[in-house]
């Protein structure tokens, strides 16, 4: 019983690390653009877990967005898709 008591913290840390690494694999890299993404005024990149929240996450991350940023990501077909604050998705031109 003593051995289990000493191993418990290590097992707990191991489980937390496994869960954390599993979540990291689900993240999506998003480029944040001010106003029209076609103007290529990029604020930077962030990681999101829900692509529908891309624009909101951009605006919460970068103060210079002033609520006008759009989040764009590259989908599985190598097309850059953008998401505006209302959740509308469109191709970056």
ABEGO torsion letter per residue (X at the ends): XAAAAAAAAAAAAAAAAAAAAAAAAABBBBBBBBEBAAAGBBAEBBBBABAAAAAAAAAAABAAAGGABBBBBBBAAGBBBBBBAAGBBBBBX
